[in-house]
Amino acid sequence: MTDVHAGSPGGPAGPPGAMAGPAAPGRDTARPAGDTARPAGTDTALAVSTTGLTKRFRGGQVAVDHIDLAVPRGSVYGFLGPNGSGKTTTIRMLLGLAFPTSGRAELLGVRMPEGTVQVLPHVGSLIEGPAFYPFLNGRDNLARSDAADRTADPHTAADRINGALDRVGLLAAAGKRYRNYSLGMKQRLAIAASLLTPRQLIILDEPTNGLDPQGTREVRTLIREIAGDGITVFVSSHLLAEVEQVCSHVGVMRTGRLVFQGPLAELRQTGAARIRVETADPVAAAAVLQKLGLPEPLVAGDEVTAPLGDFAAEQICADLVHAGIGVRGLGVVSPSLEELFVGLTGEGYDLDG
Amino acid sequence: MAEAPVVESPLAGPGSAALAGGRPAVGPVRAWLRFFRSELRQVFLRRRNLLLLAVVALFPILIGIGLRLSSHPHGGGGGGGLSFVTQLTGNGIFLSFIALTVLLTLVMPVVVAVVAGDSIAGEAGYGTLRYLLAVPAGRTRLLAVKYGVIVVYAVAVTFVVTGVALATGAALFPIGPVTLLSGTTVSLAEGILRLVLVSLYVSAAMAALGAIGLAISTLTEHAIGAIAALAIFVVASEVADQVPQFAVIQPYLPTHWWNSFDALLRVPIDSSTLLKGLLSFAVYLLIFGSFAWARFTTADVTS
């Protein structure tokens, strides 16, 4: 069998009151993060949820500061932030590797770290780069990982391992020692390990780290395929550009805080659009804009720009023409996602933390 | 809002209900055995560990040849402080006891230390620990499996020493009914049975040492550090065991009872000494096993 995502045999009937999650395979862009239709704590619509999750290291440094994650089932959630903003520490807490100082975390509706044994078999993960025994080949490394999983069926192990290797394109290199793998192959082997059994959630921490553009594209394609099977993907990155094409939702971290969370489209809307007017008489145009109520128009060369706010660009154009301004060009400029991202996370290296 | 059960997809199952069911592929015992076998293979097929076993096997041969050469002219002597050496020329089986006495001072503990010190620290060093725990292997389960493998390796080391020594002794010296330390002579079969019991006693000593190594191994992600720490621990204990001023604490030292296996070579067996030794091993296992468990199940895995 090559389909490593065969549906997991759940119970014949769910308990009364438990509703199906967003059932359509693929992304669920319609459901806003933090849907309130369900009682808190047993929210089965969320693949990952945290409330006030905090990690303070022994030195007193707060790595993760009261974050409330809400990752809808079926979404591809981009967990973004510069290096050192607390992404990996959060992921370690989600997976029960590190214990939170305060707050709570749930995976697939199960409290962590208490539910580790119950829930982690349904969660595949890549944590801070791949790690395997260098002296074993790819297949043996996966076999070792599978043997540790008490829910994995030993009879299907060989098939599942081959299926996972095939999925990431490593079947031909399965007999090669891990130490001879290229970085891209190592990364793919780690993804294969996360696909050994049917999953409901895949957590990928910086899956494109250190990869060349080709490798990055391959990982993105894999993420799309995984999401296409209806699996929730939680992917962290310090580069928005690497994941924005595949994400339906994003959460943005800055120095341990979650500064934005929601559908990607919502992030786009947070950018304040500006109107840009090209004219021979920019000073007069600025005066008109100000009179219309647009705050602080900026004049630069033969251009005027101002925050558009709720005004309609068409109306402003008409008003300008009406006021006798010769309009050569007019447009609305929205900041790119990258600019918004930089605005949220701070410019370049943030060394004050 | 009553939603009709919709599309069948891996997601459609309500989370906790599907999770509670899990995928009970095999029983817990078989799953445990599968993991144990996998880890056992890992340790016993690793070239370094096999090489160490080979080195351990080499020592009894060298000791046997050395004693054979030195004893040849006058049929005795050269034994120094080793009580078994004078008996060796009469019976090759004593090479096993000589080899154990010699190798227990450093070679065997160090070899066991390599596997024990590497057990958790090695995984942490490779970064595989976080993946094993995310599988999830289960922290207590992983620790138990790791310790089980250490014990098997300790038994293997001990029986390699006695086995190779017995074969070498039989090849280089006469072999027959065994005169025990108490002067009683027993048949060769009973002599070999006693040798097996001695090996089990020494295995228990090495297993207790392995528990100390496991505990140290949970403290670091540098396997070599854990191995060195355990080796130093052994040497320090042996030195303290030789200093008369420390007589009061000597019975509590971890290495103090290692050589007490000669209690098995008397008629009747000196069971009081033997039990004290076994009690010492059990106490060390309990203390350091508990420490390893307490530490490993509560520490953040940051490697």
Interface residues (C-beta under 8 A of the other chain):
Chain A: H5 G7 S8 P9 G10 G11 G14 P15 A18 M19 A20 G21 P22 A23 A24 P25 A37 T42 T44 R73 G74 R92 L95 G96 L97 A98 F99 L108 G109 V110 T116 V117 Q118 V119 L120 P121 H122 V123 S125 I127 E128 G129 A131 F132 Y133 P134 F135 A143 R144 S145 A147 A148 D149 R150 T151 A152 D153 P154 H155 A190 A193 T197 P198 R199 Q200 D229 G230 I231 T232
Chain B: M1 E3 P5 V6 V7 E8 S9 P10 L11 A12 G13 P14 G15 S16 A17 A18 L19 A20 G21 G22 R23 P24 A25 V26 P28 R30 A31 W32 R34 F35 R37 S38 E39 Q42 R46 R47 Y126 G127 T128 R130 Y131 L132 L133 A134 V135 P136 A137 G138 R141 L142 T298 D300 V301 T302
